[in-house]
Amino acid sequence: MILSLRSNNFDGQIPHKICDLQYLQSLDLSRNNILGAIPKCFGNLSAMANRSYDNNYSYDWGGTTTLIYLSALLVLKGREDEYSSILGLVTNMDLSANSLTGEIPKEIGILVELRSLNLSGNLLTGNIPDEIGNMELMESLDLSMNQLNGEIPPSFSNLNFLNHFNVSYNNLTGQIPTSTQLQSFENFSYMGNYLCGPPLTKNCSTKGLPTDVANNGSSSEGSKVLEACILSKVGPCWSKAICVLGY
């Protein structure tokens, strides 16, 4: 089951009734005006948590069984592609470019079949849940342009299939966990934070902070006297992000 309501003018909160859709494997609510918290009951979305669900359905019409193959246009890793024969292998959740607040619920980590999770461009706060590191099939993870703090969880070193990763423009601190995947991404994936260690050129101090921050109390990225990411909307779509660094 696929539910795509992207690029509308929907507002209000995410209805908890969505959590009753046990066959839901793809949810796209991006580019709306949705407020409030991400429901904890998202952990009940069975098709995103178990491998036993299929995108092809059989129907019995008067004793004759008909197998119907589904196809759909999905936006993954910033690209829109059509999925058909492999649709049953594609599970994704895209809540980006809204005004969601609160913390990322740890229950998201139950959805171990998710291949793509995009929560970027919201107002999410708090730490990144360790449980996301349990989602070992994840190929695309975007948490950029929020207000998340704390460290990147060490459990992220378990995400060996990641080929798209972005946590830029948050308030993250500390050393980037060591793993083949996390070290393979460009600096852009981490910019606008207080992170250190490979793949960044900033070394970490004994306190786990970038050496320039530990020594001077400020970041080398323009001293970060002022850092603001302004998300502007044009029509129903989030069209641009303007990042201003103050010196």
Summary of the structure (lengths in Angstrom):
residues: 247
radius of gyration: 19.5
end to end distance: 49.2
largest distance: 76.9
contacts: 780
relative contact order: 0.11
helix: 19%
strand: 36%
